[in-house]
Amino acid sequence: MQRSLPGDYVANASLRRTSILNAGVCWTEAPAALTIFLLVAIGMGWRCRGLWQWFSHRKHGWGKMKRSGQWDQ
């Protein structure tokens, strides 16, 4: 029991270190990925703004107003 304890401790310590490292990587990568995703989404949104407007109006049930010509500007 006493003999296997240091080995277990070392294994647990290395496991702990890798999990902390993984968490650190996650926390540093997530905001960057989110920022890139937002930039891409905004860029695509600017390009397909009409399509997005049509989709959002249709989703909220304002498609009739769009079809009647109030949204055509």
N, C-alpha and C positions, 0 to 999 in steps of 0.2 A: 504493500500500500504506500509506504513511505517512498519507495524507489520510483514508482510510476508517477508520483505527484509532480516532480519538476518537469517531466515530459509533457504531461497534461497541461501544466501551467504555460509552458512555452507554446504549445499548440493553440491553447485558448488565446494567448496574447497575440499570436500571429493572426489568428482568425479575427480577433477584435480589431487589429490594426487594418486588415484588408477591408473589413466592413466599414470602418471609419473612413478609409480611403475611398471606397466606393461611394459612400454618402457624400463625401467632399466633391468627388467628380460629378455626381448627380447635381449637387447644388451649384457647382460652377458652370455645368453645361446647360442646365435647364433654362436659365435666363437668356443665355446666348441663343439657344435653339428657339425659344419663345420670341425673342426679338426678331430673329431672321424670319420666322413664320409670320409674325405680324407685318414685317416689311413686305414680304411677298404677298400677303393677303391684301394689304393696302394698295400695293402696286397693281395687283389684279383687279382690285375693287375700282381703282381709278379707270382702268381700261374698260371694265365691263360694268360701269356704274349704271348704265341704262338697264342692263339685264338684272343687276342686283335690285334696282328700284322696282322693276316690274315684278320680280320674285317676292320682295318684301311686301309690296302693296297687295299682290295676289294672296300672299300668305295671311295677311290681316283682313282679307275680304274687301279690299278697296279696288279690286280689279275692275268693277263696274265703273267707278269714278275714272279710272285710267282709260277705259274704253270710250267713255263719253267725251274725252278730249280735254279734261281739266288738267291733266298732267303733261300734256304736250306743250312744251315751251321751247 
